[in-house]
Amino acid sequence: MDRGKLGDVVVGAAGDVAGSVVDPRAGLGRLRSAVTSRGVTTLTVGALLGYLAARSVRQR
């Protein structure tokens, strides 16, 4: 992803968060439409790997 597009994504996400505070129903609708099975899988695997890494560091 090029840096120009990354800035657009960040600004768009910040706008979506602000809009969700004002109108939670619309924000939830946007979230549901943006969530894909690939994204959920990636997030789950990342959280699991982060947990395991933090656990192994803490046990030392």
CHARMM-style PDB file with segment names, atoms N, HN, CA, C and O in Angstrom:
ATOM      1  N   MET     1       0.847  -1.169   0.000  1.00  0.00      PROA
ATOM      2  CA  MET     1       0.000   0.000   0.000  1.00  0.00      PROA
ATOM      3  C   MET     1       0.891   1.230   0.000  1.00  0.00      PROA
ATOM      4  O   MET     1       1.850   1.313   0.767  1.00  0.00      PROA
ATOM      5  N   ASP     2       0.576   2.162  -0.843  1.00  0.00      PROA
ATOM      6  HN  ASP     2      -0.203   2.094  -1.466  1.00  0.00      PROA
ATOM      7  CA  ASP     2       1.390   3.359  -0.931  1.00  0.00      PROA
ATOM      8  C   ASP     2       0.988   4.356   0.162  1.00  0.00      PROA
ATOM      9  O   ASP     2      -0.145   4.334   0.642  1.00  0.00      PROA
ATOM     10  N   ARG     3       1.913   5.219   0.546  1.00  0.00      PROA
ATOM     11  HN  ARG     3       2.833   5.237   0.156  1.00  0.00      PROA
ATOM     12  CA  ARG     3       1.719   6.102   1.706  1.00  0.00      PROA
ATOM     13  C   ARG     3       0.542   7.055   1.532  1.00  0.00      PROA
ATOM     14  O   ARG     3      -0.128   7.387   2.509  1.00  0.00      PROA
ATOM     15  N   GLY     4       0.283   7.492   0.327  1.00  0.00      PROA
ATOM     16  HN  GLY     4       0.827   7.223  -0.467  1.00  0.00      PROA
ATOM     17  CA  GLY     4      -0.848   8.389   0.082  1.00  0.00      PROA
ATOM     18  C   GLY     4      -2.164   7.708   0.392  1.00  0.00      PROA
ATOM     19  O   GLY     4      -3.060   8.306   0.987  1.00  0.00      PROA
ATOM     20  N   LYS     5      -2.275   6.465  -0.011  1.00  0.00      PROA
ATOM     21  HN  LYS     5      -1.547   5.980  -0.494  1.00  0.00      PROA
ATOM     22  CA  LYS     5      -3.497   5.713   0.259  1.00  0.00      PROA
ATOM     23  C   LYS     5      -3.618   5.372   1.736  1.00  0.00      PROA
ATOM     24  O   LYS     5      -4.728   5.308   2.264  1.00  0.00      PROA
ATOM     25  N   LEU     6      -2.499   5.153   2.407  1.00  0.00      PROA
ATOM     26  HN  LEU     6      -1.597   5.206   1.978  1.00  0.00      PROA
ATOM     27  CA  LEU     6      -2.528   4.855   3.834  1.00  0.00      PROA
ATOM     28  C   LEU     6      -3.105   6.039   4.607  1.00  0.00      PROA
ATOM     29  O   LEU     6      -3.891   5.848   5.534  1.00  0.00      PROA
ATOM     30  N   GLY     7      -2.726   7.242   4.238  1.00  0.00      PROA
ATOM     31  HN  GLY     7      -2.087   7.397   3.485  1.00  0.00      PROA
ATOM     32  CA  GLY     7      -3.278   8.435   4.869  1.00  0.00      PROA
ATOM     33  C   GLY     7      -4.777   8.540   4.658  1.00  0.00      PROA
ATOM     34  O   GLY     7      -5.516   8.910   5.571  1.00  0.00      PROA
ATOM     35  N   ASP     8      -5.228   8.212   3.446  1.00  0.00      PROA
ATOM     36  HN  ASP     8      -4.628   7.912   2.704  1.00  0.00      PROA
ATOM     37  CA  ASP     8      -6.663   8.236   3.164  1.00  0.00      PROA
ATOM     38  C   ASP     8      -7.410   7.217   4.014  1.00  0.00      PROA
ATOM     39  O   ASP     8      -8.509   7.490   4.496  1.00  0.00      PROA
ATOM     40  N   VAL     9      -6.815   6.049   4.196  1.00  0.00      PROA
ATOM     41  HN  VAL     9      -5.922   5.827   3.804  1.00  0.00      PROA
ATOM     42  CA  VAL     9      -7.442   5.006   5.007  1.00  0.00      PROA
ATOM     43  C   VAL     9      -7.544   5.450   6.458  1.00  0.00      PROA
ATOM     44  O   VAL     9      -8.574   5.245   7.101  1.00  0.00      PROA
ATOM     45  N   VAL    10      -6.472   6.063   6.982  1.00  0.00      PROA
ATOM     46  HN  VAL    10      -5.635   6.229   6.460  1.00  0.00      PROA
ATOM     47  CA  VAL    10      -6.471   6.519   8.373  1.00  0.00      PROA
ATOM     48  C   VAL    10      -7.524   7.606   8.581  1.00  0.00      PROA
ATOM     49  O   VAL    10      -8.270   7.571   9.559  1.00  0.00      PROA
ATOM     50  N   VAL    11      -7.583   8.567   7.667  1.00  0.00      PROA
ATOM     51  HN  VAL    11      -6.977   8.596   6.873  1.00  0.00      PROA
ATOM     52  CA  VAL    11      -8.564   9.647   7.783  1.00  0.00      PROA
ATOM     53  C   VAL    11      -9.979   9.091   7.659  1.00  0.00      PROA
ATOM     54  O   VAL    11     -10.879   9.524   8.379  1.00  0.00      PROA
ATOM     55  N   GLY    12     -10.180   8.148   6.763  1.00  0.00      PROA
ATOM     56  HN  GLY    12      -9.449   7.797   6.179  1.00  0.00      PROA
ATOM     57  CA  GLY    12     -11.499   7.530   6.619  1.00  0.00      PROA
ATOM     58  C   GLY    12     -11.914   6.769   7.862  1.00  0.00      PROA
ATOM     59  O   GLY    12     -13.070   6.834   8.280  1.00  0.00      PROA
ATOM     60  N   ALA    13     -10.975   6.050   8.452  1.00  0.00      PROA
ATOM     61  HN  ALA    13     -10.036   5.997   8.112  1.00  0.00      PROA
ATOM     62  CA  ALA    13     -11.279   5.300   9.671  1.00  0.00      PROA
ATOM     63  C   ALA    13     -11.611   6.246  10.818  1.00  0.00      PROA
ATOM     64  O   ALA    13     -12.533   5.983  11.589  1.00  0.00      PROA
ATOM     65  N   ALA    14     -10.865   7.347  10.939  1.00  0.00      PROA
ATOM     66  HN  ALA    14     -10.115   7.561  10.312  1.00  0.00      PROA
ATOM     67  CA  ALA    14     -11.152   8.326  11.990  1.00  0.00      PROA
ATOM     68  C   ALA    14     -12.531   8.941  11.783  1.00  0.00      PROA
ATOM     69  O   ALA    14     -13.259   9.166  12.749  1.00  0.00      PROA
ATOM     70  N   GLY    15     -12.887   9.208  10.556  1.00  0.00      PROA
ATOM     71  HN  GLY    15     -12.295   9.025   9.771  1.00  0.00      PROA
ATOM     72  CA  GLY    15     -14.219   9.738  10.255  1.00  0.00      PROA
ATOM     73  C   GLY    15     -15.314   8.745  10.599  1.00  0.00      PROA
ATOM     74  O   GLY    15     -16.362   9.125  11.122  1.00  0.00      PROA
ATOM     75  N   ASP    16     -15.074   7.476  10.307  1.00  0.00      PROA
ATOM     76  HN  ASP    16     -14.223   7.167   9.882  1.00  0.00      PROA
ATOM     77  CA  ASP    16     -16.055   6.436  10.637  1.00  0.00      PROA
ATOM     78  C   ASP    16     -16.240   6.308  12.141  1.00  0.00      PROA
ATOM     79  O   ASP    16     -17.361   6.117  12.614  1.00  0.00      PROA
ATOM     80  N   VAL    17     -15.149   6.411  12.898  1.00  0.00      PROA
ATOM     81  HN  VAL    17     -14.238   6.567  12.514  1.00  0.00      PROA
ATOM     82  CA  VAL    17     -15.241   6.334  14.357  1.00  0.00      PROA
ATOM     83  C   VAL    17     -16.035   7.522  14.889  1.00  0.00      PROA
ATOM     84  O   VAL    17     -16.902   7.360  15.747  1.00  0.00      PROA
ATOM     85  N   ALA    18     -15.740   8.707  14.384  1.00  0.00      PROA
ATOM     86  HN  ALA    18     -15.036   8.839  13.686  1.00  0.00      PROA
ATOM     87  CA  ALA    18     -16.474   9.899  14.832  1.00  0.00      PROA
ATOM     88  C   ALA    18     -17.949   9.793  14.462  1.00  0.00      PROA
ATOM     89  O   ALA    18     -18.814  10.172  15.252  1.00  0.00      PROA
ATOM     90  N   GLY    19     -18.238   9.289  13.286  1.00  0.00      PROA
ATOM     91  HN  GLY    19     -17.535   8.981  12.645  1.00  0.00      PROA
ATOM     92  CA  GLY    19     -19.626   9.107  12.875  1.00  0.00      PROA
ATOM     93  C   GLY    19     -20.337   8.066  13.705  1.00  0.00      PROA
ATOM     94  O   GLY    19     -21.539   8.176  13.946  1.00  0.00      PROA
ATOM     95  N   SER    20     -19.618   7.068  14.141  1.00  0.00      PROA
ATOM     96  HN  SER    20     -18.641   6.979  13.946  1.00  0.00      PROA
ATOM     97  CA  SER    20     -20.208   6.018  14.979  1.00  0.00      PROA
ATOM     98  C   SER    20     -20.599   6.559  16.348  1.00  0.00      PROA
ATOM     99  O   SER    20     -21.571   6.099  16.946  1.00  0.00      PROA
ATOM    100  N   VAL    21     -19.849   7.530  16.841  1.00  0.00      PROA
ATOM    101  HN  VAL    21     -19.059   7.904  16.355  1.00  0.00      PROA
ATOM    102  CA  VAL    21     -20.184   8.142  18.131  1.00  0.00      PROA
ATOM    103  C   VAL    21     -21.483   8.930  17.996  1.00  0.00      PROA
ATOM    104  O   VAL    21     -22.328   8.898  18.891  1.00  0.00      PROA
ATOM    105  N   VAL    22     -21.642   9.630  16.886  1.00  0.00      PROA
ATOM    106  HN  VAL    22     -20.956   9.656  16.159  1.00  0.00      PROA
ATOM    107  CA  VAL    22     -22.831  10.442  16.663  1.00  0.00      PROA
ATOM    108  C   VAL    22     -24.039   9.568  16.356  1.00  0.00      PROA
ATOM    109  O   VAL    22     -25.117   9.795  16.904  1.00  0.00      PROA
ATOM    110  N   ASP    23     -23.877   8.574  15.491  1.00  0.00      PROA
ATOM    111  HN  ASP    23     -23.000   8.390  15.046  1.00  0.00      PROA
ATOM    112  CA  ASP    23     -24.980   7.701  15.085  1.00  0.00      PROA
ATOM    113  C   ASP    23     -24.528   6.246  15.172  1.00  0.00      PROA
ATOM    114  O   ASP    23     -24.022   5.705  14.189  1.00  0.00      PROA
ATOM    115  N   PRO    24     -24.700   5.601  16.324  1.00  0.00      PROA
ATOM    116  CA  PRO    24     -24.198   4.241  16.513  1.00  0.00      PROA
ATOM    117  C   PRO    24     -24.790   3.211  15.549  1.00  0.00      PROA
ATOM    118  O   PRO    24     -24.095   2.277  15.147  1.00  0.00      PROA
ATOM    119  N   ARG    25     -26.054   3.367  15.175  1.00  0.00      PROA
ATOM    120  HN  ARG    25     -26.618   4.126  15.501  1.00  0.00      PROA
ATOM    121  CA  ARG    25     -26.667   2.394  14.248  1.00  0.00      PROA
ATOM    122  C   ARG    25     -25.987   2.416  12.889  1.00  0.00      PROA
ATOM    123  O   ARG    25     -25.701   1.363  12.321  1.00  0.00      PROA
ATOM    124  N   ALA    26     -25.726   3.599  12.368  1.00  0.00      PROA
ATOM    125  HN  ALA    26     -25.958   4.455  12.830  1.00  0.00      PROA
ATOM    126  CA  ALA    26     -25.051   3.720  11.072  1.00  0.00      PROA
ATOM    127  C   ALA    26     -23.625   3.186  11.174  1.00  0.00      PROA
ATOM    128  O   ALA    26     -23.145   2.515  10.260  1.00  0.00      PROA
ATOM    129  N   GLY    27     -22.950   3.480  12.278  1.00  0.00      PROA
ATOM    130  HN  GLY    27     -23.340   4.025  13.020  1.00  0.00      PROA
ATOM    131  CA  GLY    27     -21.589   2.991  12.472  1.00  0.00      PROA
ATOM    132  C   GLY    27     -21.533   1.480  12.525  1.00  0.00      PROA
ATOM    133  O   GLY    27     -20.630   0.867  11.955  1.00  0.00      PROA
ATOM    134  N   LEU    28     -22.505   0.868  13.216  1.00  0.00      PROA
ATOM    135  HN  LEU    28     -23.238   1.366  13.679  1.00  0.00      PROA
ATOM    136  CA  LEU    28     -22.557  -0.583  13.289  1.00  0.00      PROA
ATOM    137  C   LEU    28     -22.836  -1.188  11.922  1.00  0.00      PROA
ATOM    138  O   LEU    28     -22.298  -2.241  11.579  1.00  0.00      PROA
ATOM    139  N   GLY    29     -23.669  -0.526  11.152  1.00  0.00      PROA
ATOM    140  HN  GLY    29     -24.106   0.329  11.430  1.00  0.00      PROA
ATOM    141  CA  GLY    29     -23.937  -0.994   9.781  1.00  0.00      PROA
ATOM    142  C   GLY    29     -22.691  -0.954   8.920  1.00  0.00      PROA
ATOM    143  O   GLY    29     -22.443  -1.876   8.143  1.00  0.00      PROA
ATOM    144  N   ARG    30     -21.900   0.111   9.049  1.00  0.00      PROA
ATOM    145  HN  ARG    30     -22.101   0.860   9.681  1.00  0.00      PROA
ATOM    146  CA  ARG    30     -20.641   0.201   8.292  1.00  0.00      PROA
ATOM    147  C   ARG    30     -19.659  -0.873   8.721  1.00  0.00      PROA
ATOM    148  O   ARG    30     -18.962  -1.463   7.896  1.00  0.00      PROA
ATOM    149  N   LEU    31     -19.615  -1.119  10.025  1.00  0.00      PROA
ATOM    150  HN  LEU    31     -20.181  -0.640  10.696  1.00  0.00      PROA
ATOM    151  CA  LEU    31     -18.713  -2.148  10.543  1.00  0.00      PROA
ATOM    152  C   LEU    31     -19.096  -3.520  10.007  1.00  0.00      PROA
ATOM    153  O   LEU    31     -18.232  -4.289   9.585  1.00  0.00      PROA
ATOM    154  N   ARG    32     -20.372  -3.825  10.022  1.00  0.00      PROA
ATOM    155  HN  ARG    32     -21.074  -3.201  10.365  1.00  0.00      PROA
ATOM    156  CA  ARG    32     -20.832  -5.120   9.505  1.00  0.00      PROA
ATOM    157  C   ARG    32     -20.513  -5.288   8.028  1.00  0.00      PROA
ATOM    158  O   ARG    32     -20.149  -6.381   7.593  1.00  0.00      PROA
ATOM    159  N   SER    33     -20.647  -4.213   7.250  1.00  0.00      PROA
ATOM    160  HN  SER    33     -20.942  -3.326   7.603  1.00  0.00      PROA
ATOM    161  CA  SER    33     -20.372  -4.322   5.818  1.00  0.00      PROA
ATOM    162  C   SER    33     -18.870  -4.423   5.550  1.00  0.00      PROA
ATOM    163  O   SER    33     -18.466  -4.983   4.530  1.00  0.00      PROA
ATOM    164  N   ALA    34     -18.040  -3.894   6.444  1.00  0.00      PROA
ATOM    165  HN  ALA    34     -18.367  -3.439   7.273  1.00  0.00      PROA
ATOM    166  CA  ALA    34     -16.590  -3.917   6.232  1.00  0.00      PROA
ATOM    167  C   ALA    34     -15.953  -5.213   6.692  1.00  0.00      PROA
ATOM    168  O   ALA    34     -14.871  -5.567   6.222  1.00  0.00      PROA
ATOM    169  N   VAL    35     -16.601  -5.928   7.601  1.00  0.00      PROA
ATOM    170  HN  VAL    35     -17.480  -5.640   7.982  1.00  0.00      PROA
ATOM    171  CA  VAL    35     -16.023  -7.146   8.159  1.00  0.00      PROA
ATOM    172  C   VAL    35     -16.132  -8.277   7.143  1.00  0.00      PROA
ATOM    173  O   VAL    35     -17.210  -8.565   6.622  1.00  0.00      PROA
ATOM    174  N   THR    36     -15.003  -8.908   6.875  1.00  0.00      PROA
ATOM    175  HN  THR    36     -14.127  -8.675   7.298  1.00  0.00      PROA
ATOM    176  CA  THR    36     -14.980 -10.072   5.988  1.00  0.00      PROA
ATOM    177  C   THR    36     -14.412 -11.257   6.769  1.00  0.00      PROA
ATOM    178  O   THR    36     -13.769 -11.083   7.805  1.00  0.00      PROA
ATOM    179  N   SER    37     -14.654 -12.431   6.269  1.00  0.00      PROA
ATOM    180  HN  SER    37     -15.176 -12.572   5.428  1.00  0.00      PROA
ATOM    181  CA  SER    37     -14.139 -13.619   6.958  1.00  0.00      PROA
ATOM    182  C   SER    37     -12.614 -13.608   6.984  1.00  0.00      PROA
ATOM    183  O   SER    37     -12.007 -14.059   7.955  1.00  0.00      PROA
ATOM    184  N   ARG    38     -11.998 -13.100   5.931  1.00  0.00      PROA
ATOM    185  HN  ARG    38     -12.492 -12.733   5.142  1.00  0.00      PROA
ATOM    186  CA  ARG    38     -10.535 -13.029   5.887  1.00  0.00      PROA
ATOM    187  C   ARG    38     -10.020 -12.059   6.951  1.00  0.00      PROA
ATOM    188  O   ARG    38      -9.028 -12.342   7.623  1.00  0.00      PROA
ATOM    189  N   GLY    39     -10.686 -10.929   7.103  1.00  0.00      PROA
ATOM    190  HN  GLY    39     -11.492 -10.699   6.558  1.00  0.00      PROA
ATOM    191  CA  GLY    39     -10.284  -9.957   8.114  1.00  0.00      PROA
ATOM    192  C   GLY    39     -10.436 -10.496   9.523  1.00  0.00      PROA
ATOM    193  O   GLY    39      -9.568 -10.284  10.370  1.00  0.00      PROA
ATOM    194  N   VAL    40     -11.538 -11.195   9.778  1.00  0.00      PROA
ATOM    195  HN  VAL    40     -12.243 -11.367   9.089  1.00  0.00      PROA
ATOM    196  CA  VAL    40     -11.765 -11.782  11.099  1.00  0.00      PROA
ATOM    197  C   VAL    40     -10.715 -12.845  11.391  1.00  0.00      PROA
ATOM    198  O   VAL    40     -10.192 -12.921  12.503  1.00  0.00      PROA
ATOM    199  N   THR    41     -10.410 -13.655  10.402  1.00  0.00      PROA
ATOM    200  HN  THR    41     -10.835 -13.594   9.498  1.00  0.00      PROA
ATOM    201  CA  THR    41      -9.399 -14.704  10.566  1.00  0.00      PROA
ATOM    202  C   THR    41      -8.034 -14.080  10.841  1.00  0.00      PROA
ATOM    203  O   THR    41      -7.315 -14.533  11.732  1.00  0.00      PROA
ATOM    204  N   THR    42      -7.675 -13.054  10.093  1.00  0.00      PROA
ATOM    205  HN  THR    42      -8.259 -12.686   9.369  1.00  0.00      PROA
ATOM    206  CA  THR    42      -6.396 -12.383  10.285  1.00  0.00      PROA
ATOM    207  C   THR    42      -6.308 -11.762  11.676  1.00  0.00      PROA
ATOM    208  O   THR    42      -5.284 -11.882  12.349  1.00  0.00      PROA
ATOM    209  N   LEU    43      -7.369 -11.105  12.100  1.00  0.00      PROA
ATOM    210  HN  LEU    43      -8.201 -11.008  11.553  1.00  0.00      PROA
ATOM    211  CA  LEU    43      -7.393 -10.494  13.426  1.00  0.00      PROA
ATOM    212  C   LEU    43      -7.280 -11.542  14.522  1.00  0.00      PROA
ATOM    213  O   LEU    43      -6.559 -11.338  15.498  1.00  0.00      PROA
ATOM    214  N   THR    44      -7.982 -12.659  14.375  1.00  0.00      PROA
ATOM    215  HN  THR    44      -8.567 -12.825  13.582  1.00  0.00      PROA
ATOM    216  CA  THR    44      -7.947 -13.730  15.373  1.00  0.00      PROA
ATOM    217  C   THR    44      -6.552 -14.343  15.471  1.00  0.00      PROA
ATOM    218  O   THR    44      -6.033 -14.538  16.570  1.00  0.00      PROA
ATOM    219  N   VAL    45      -5.952 -14.642  14.337  1.00  0.00      PROA
ATOM    220  HN  VAL    45      -6.374 -14.483  13.444  1.00  0.00      PROA
ATOM    221  CA  VAL    45      -4.612 -15.236  14.329  1.00  0.00      PROA
ATOM    222  C   VAL    45      -3.598 -14.256  14.919  1.00  0.00      PROA
ATOM    223  O   VAL    45      -2.720 -14.657  15.683  1.00  0.00      PROA
ATOM    224  N   GLY    46      -3.715 -12.975  14.568  1.00  0.00      PROA
ATOM    225  HN  GLY    46      -4.428 -12.649  13.947  1.00  0.00      PROA
ATOM    226  CA  GLY    46      -2.803 -11.970  15.111  1.00  0.00      PROA
ATOM    227  C   GLY    46      -2.930 -11.839  16.623  1.00  0.00      PROA
ATOM    228  O   GLY    46      -1.928 -11.733  17.331  1.00  0.00      PROA
ATOM    229  N   ALA    47      -4.175 -11.848  17.116  1.00  0.00      PROA
ATOM    230  HN  ALA    47      -4.988 -11.935  16.541  1.00  0.00      PROA
ATOM    231  CA  ALA    47      -4.388 -11.757  18.563  1.00  0.00      PROA
ATOM    232  C   ALA    47      -3.822 -12.984  19.273  1.00  0.00      PROA
ATOM    233  O   ALA    47      -3.220 -12.861  20.339  1.00  0.00      PROA
ATOM    234  N   LEU    48      -4.010 -14.160  18.691  1.00  0.00      PROA
ATOM    235  HN  LEU    48      -4.499 -14.261  17.825  1.00  0.00      PROA
ATOM    236  CA  LEU    48      -3.496 -15.393  19.286  1.00  0.00      PROA
ATOM    237  C   LEU    48      -1.971 -15.387  19.316  1.00  0.00      PROA
ATOM    238  O   LEU    48      -1.367 -15.746  20.327  1.00  0.00      PROA
ATOM    239  N   LEU    49      -1.354 -14.985  18.223  1.00  0.00      PROA
ATOM    240  HN  LEU    49      -1.844 -14.693  17.401  1.00  0.00      PROA
ATOM    241  CA  LEU    49       0.113 -14.927  18.180  1.00  0.00      PROA
ATOM    242  C   LEU    49       0.653 -13.893  19.163  1.00  0.00      PROA
ATOM    243  O   LEU    49       1.666 -14.135  19.818  1.00  0.00      PROA
ATOM    244  N   GLY    50      -0.010 -12.749  19.272  1.00  0.00      PROA
ATOM    245  HN  GLY    50      -0.833 -12.552  18.739  1.00  0.00      PROA
ATOM    246  CA  GLY    50       0.404 -11.731  20.233  1.00  0.00      PROA
ATOM    247  C   GLY    50       0.296 -12.233  21.660  1.00  0.00      PROA
ATOM    248  O   GLY    50       1.179 -11.986  22.481  1.00  0.00      PROA
ATOM    249  N   TYR    51      -0.781 -12.935  21.954  1.00  0.00      PROA
ATOM    250  HN  TYR    51      -1.498 -13.137  21.287  1.00  0.00      PROA
ATOM    251  CA  TYR    51      -0.968 -13.504  23.294  1.00  0.00      PROA
ATOM    252  C   TYR    51       0.131 -14.509  23.617  1.00  0.00      PROA
ATOM    253  O   TYR    51       0.712 -14.474  24.702  1.00  0.00      PROA
ATOM    254  N   LEU    52       0.413 -15.399  22.676  1.00  0.00      PROA
ATOM    255  HN  LEU    52      -0.059 -15.427  21.795  1.00  0.00      PROA
ATOM    256  CA  LEU    52       1.442 -16.415  22.907  1.00  0.00      PROA
ATOM    257  C   LEU    52       2.818 -15.778  23.065  1.00  0.00      PROA
ATOM    258  O   LEU    52       3.609 -16.210  23.904  1.00  0.00      PROA
ATOM    259  N   ALA    53       3.106 -14.758  22.268  1.00  0.00      PROA
ATOM    260  HN  ALA    53       2.463 -14.408  21.587  1.00  0.00      PROA
ATOM    261  CA  ALA    53       4.411 -14.082  22.376  1.00  0.00      PROA
ATOM    262  C   ALA    53       4.536 -13.370  23.722  1.00  0.00      PROA
ATOM    263  O   ALA    53       5.582 -13.442  24.367  1.00  0.00      PROA
ATOM    264  N   ALA    54       3.492 -12.695  24.142  1.00  0.00      PROA
ATOM    265  HN  ALA    54       2.642 -12.636  23.618  1.00  0.00      PROA
ATOM    266  CA  ALA    54       3.528 -11.993  25.433  1.00  0.00      PROA
ATOM    267  C   ALA    54       3.642 -12.986  26.587  1.00  0.00      PROA
ATOM    268  O   ALA    54       4.326 -12.721  27.575  1.00  0.00      PROA
ATOM    269  N   ARG    55       2.984 -14.103  26.462  1.00  0.00      PROA
ATOM    270  HN  ARG    55       2.428 -14.318  25.659  1.00  0.00      PROA
ATOM    271  CA  ARG    55       3.028 -15.124  27.510  1.00  0.00      PROA
ATOM    272  C   ARG    55       4.422 -15.720  27.633  1.00  0.00      PROA
ATOM    273  O   ARG    55       4.910 -15.951  28.739  1.00  0.00      PROA
ATOM    274  N   SER    56       5.066 -15.970  26.485  1.00  0.00      PROA
ATOM    275  HN  SER    56       4.669 -15.783  25.587  1.00  0.00      PROA
ATOM    276  CA  SER    56       6.404 -16.574  26.526  1.00  0.00      PROA
ATOM    277  C   SER    56       7.423 -15.581  27.087  1.00  0.00      PROA
ATOM    278  O   SER    56       8.350 -15.992  27.786  1.00  0.00      PROA
ATOM    279  N   VAL    57       7.278 -14.308  26.804  1.00  0.00      PROA
ATOM    280  HN  VAL    57       6.526 -13.974  26.237  1.00  0.00      PROA
ATOM    281  CA  VAL    57       8.185 -13.298  27.327  1.00  0.00      PROA
ATOM    282  C   VAL    57       7.974 -13.142  28.825  1.00  0.00      PROA
ATOM    283  O   VAL    57       8.937 -12.979  29.574  1.00  0.00      PROA
ATOM    284  N   ARG    58       6.754 -13.190  29.256  1.00  0.00      PROA
ATOM    285  HN  ARG    58       5.972 -13.323  28.648  1.00  0.00      PROA
ATOM    286  CA  ARG    58       6.442 -13.005  30.684  1.00  0.00      PROA
ATOM    287  C   ARG    58       6.950 -14.164  31.546  1.00  0.00      PROA
ATOM    288  O   ARG    58       7.299 -13.957  32.708  1.00  0.00      PROA
ATOM    289  N   GLN    59       6.994 -15.364  30.999  1.00  0.00      PROA
ATOM    290  HN  GLN    59       6.710 -15.532  30.054  1.00  0.00      PROA
ATOM    291  CA  GLN    59       7.403 -16.537  31.753  1.00  0.00      PROA
ATOM    292  C   GLN    59       8.909 -16.606  31.959  1.00  0.00      PROA
ATOM    293  O   GLN    59       9.374 -17.406  32.771  1.00  0.00      PROA
ATOM    294  N   ARG    60       9.669 -15.809  31.265  1.00  0.00      PROA
ATOM    295  HN  ARG    60       9.292 -15.159  30.606  1.00  0.00      PROA
ATOM    296  CA  ARG    60      11.122 -15.857  31.371  1.00  0.00      PROA
ATOM    297  C   ARG    60      11.620 -15.308  32.636  1.00  0.00      PROA
ATOM    298  OT1 ARG    60      12.829 -15.283  32.865  1.00  0.00      PROA
TER     299      ARG     60
END
